[in-house]
Amino acid sequence: MFWKLMPTYWLLTIVLITIFKQFGESWDNPSFELIMKLCIDLRYWAMLKETL
């Protein structure tokens, strides 16, 4: 089930990257890194939820 959800999470990440690029945020911006970490955490959380 998680592998079916995976593309959705990646799509969400890509959308967030696009939004940040639109606002001229740089890759080094702490808030951008925080968002990226949050996305990664969401993916891992979904994986854990599926395996439990």
C-alpha positions in Angstrom: 0.0 0.0 0.0 2.8 2.4 0.9 4.4 2.0 -2.5 1.1 3.1 -4.1 1.2 6.2 -1.9 4.8 7.0 -2.6 4.2 8.9 -5.9 1.7 11.1 -4.1 4.3 12.1 -1.5 6.9 12.8 -4.2 4.3 14.9 -6.1 3.7 16.9 -2.9 7.4 17.5 -2.5 7.7 18.6 -6.1 4.8 21.0 -5.7 6.4 22.5 -2.5 9.7 22.9 -4.4 7.9 24.7 -7.2 6.1 27.0 -4.7 9.3 27.9 -3.0 11.1 28.5 -6.3 8.2 30.9 -7.3 8.8 32.9 -4.1 12.5 33.0 -4.9 13.5 30.9 -1.9 17.1 29.5 -2.1 18.0 25.9 -1.4 20.1 27.1 1.6 17.1 28.7 3.2 16.5 27.1 6.7 12.7 27.2 6.2 13.1 25.4 2.9 15.2 22.7 4.5 12.6 22.4 7.3 9.8 21.9 4.7 11.9 19.2 2.9 12.6 17.5 6.2 8.9 17.6 7.0 8.1 16.0 3.6 10.6 13.2 4.3 9.2 12.7 7.8 5.7 12.4 6.3 7.0 9.7 3.9 8.6 7.7 6.7 5.6 8.1 8.9 3.3 6.8 6.1 5.7 3.9 5.6 5.7 3.1 9.4 1.9 3.3 9.5 1.6 0.8 6.6 4.0 -1.7 8.2 2.4 -1.6 11.7 
